Amino acid sequence: MDHVANCPFCGSSDVGVQQLAFDSLVAKASSDRRYAAVCVSCGCRGPAVVLKNDPHQEPNATGGPTPDDPVKLRARYEAVEEAANFWNRRV
């Protein structure tokens, strides 16, 4: 991840991209992951980026992909990068 800009509201440089908690049972059931840049000082949050989970890519007993599959890791990296870019466009 490149540089994440300071918070536009409080000016803090303590900003990072975090995985957001689930806020509904529907989101938990779909097991999609949401990432957003969050200011640790004031709690300001940037737009969320949703990383869709493909149910056919889940690890299974028949030898399906593992959680550290390179495709999944690349998708997570891209979601974190996109969340950082959304934050930087706000400033």
N, C-alpha and C positions, 0 to 999 in steps of 0.2 A: 504494500500500500504506500502510495506516495504521501505527501504532506496533507494533513487535514487542517484546514484554516481555523483560526481562533473563533470563539463563540461571538456571534454578532450582537448578542444582548448583554452579556456580562464581561466580555473581553478575555475570558479565561482561555489558556492554551491547553487545558486538560480536557481534550475532546478525543473520543475514540469510537470506533465502530463496534457495536455490540449486537449479539443475537438477542432479539426481543422475546419476552415471555409470551406464552399463548394467552389470548384474552377471550377465547370462547371454546366451547367443546367441539365446534365444527372445525376450527383451526387445528385443534389437538388431534382430532380423528384423521385429518388429511395428512398430518405430519409434515406440512410445509414449514420451511424455516424463514424467518423474517429478520433482516438486518437493518440497522439504522445508526447514524452517527449521533452520539449523545454527549452533551456537556456534563461533566461530573459536578461542576460547581453549581449551576442553576437548574439543571435537568432539561434544558432545551433539547428537543429531538428533531432530527431531520426526517425527510420522507423515508418511508420503509421500502425496502427492496425485498420482494418475495422470491425465495428459491423454491420452485415447485419440485415436489418429490414425485418421481415416477414409480408407481407401485410395482412395475415390472422389473425395476432395478434393485429392489430390496434384497438383502441377503436372505438366503433360505437354505433349507436342509439339502437341497439338490445341488449345491455348489454355486449359487448365484454370486453376484458381486459383493465384496465386503465393504464395510463403511469407509475404509481408507482407499477405496478404488480411485485411481488417478482421474477418472472422468468426474466423479463426485467432488474430489478435492479441487479440481479446476473450476467447477461450477460455483463452489463456495467462495473461492478466491475472487471470481468475477463478480459475485454478488456483493462482497465486501468492498471491492473497488468501486462498484456502481454507487453504493451507499455513500462512500467518501466523496465521489464526484458530485452527487446530489447536494451534499452539505456544502461543498466548496462553491457551487453555483449560487447558493443562498446568500453568501457574504458579499 
